[in-house]
Amino acid sequence: MTYSALFLHYRLKIFWGAVLGLVIFLAASFFFTWQYSATARLLIIPGSSPGVDPYTAIKSAERINENLSQVVHTSSFYDRVVKTAPQFNFNPTEFNNLNEIKRRTAWDKAVITEVVSGTGFLNITVYNEDKNQAVSWANAISYALSTQGFEYISGNVQIKIVDAPVFSRFVTRPNFLLLGFLGIIIGGLVGAIYVLFKYE
């Protein structure tokens, strides 16, 4: 019997293996911390210079965005953001109670930056168990970048908040769709291996 015929004949075993994998992976999600997200969008506008073509200006904005995306994860910038806690009503205790190494790791996981290629846009996404806290942190980070970000870069640059953060309606961490997909794939593979070794 060929492999294809073997798998076709025992397809139900492979199917139930995939279902079992799906259930196991989704059940495992309950052991993760469920978090909401809030995403803000900023626009970086480099200072105009005579004779600079639009393509060069966009590439310049991209480079500035790449620098700013790294700045967001520094201790210096974190300290600036925390100073705005009374203004934006967020609680930095979850980070301040950690030692420096753990705090940096937690901050890197909580704040994700994305440079939109070919544009001057920079997306800031913040994850938190409380959706309102996620929005407050995103507002504070956006404000700190728009008002003080120029201190980390050279040249005449404008940093504008073009999209205020709005929290996600549903939990975004863990990614249930991804976990479910992985569960189906891995469960199906295990089922296929089981069939291969038991019935070949």
Buried (B, 14 or more C-beta within 10 A) or exposed (E): EEEEEBBEEBEEBBBEBBBBBBEEBBEEBEEEEEBBBBBBBBBBBBEEEEEEEEEEBBBBBBBBBEBBBEBBBEEEBBEBBBEBBEEBEBEBEEBEEBEEEEBBEEBEEBBBBBBBEEEBBBBBBBBBEBBEBBBBBBBBBBBBBBEBBBEBBEEEBEBEBEBEBBBBEEBBBBEBEEBBEBBBBBBBBBBBEBBEEEEE
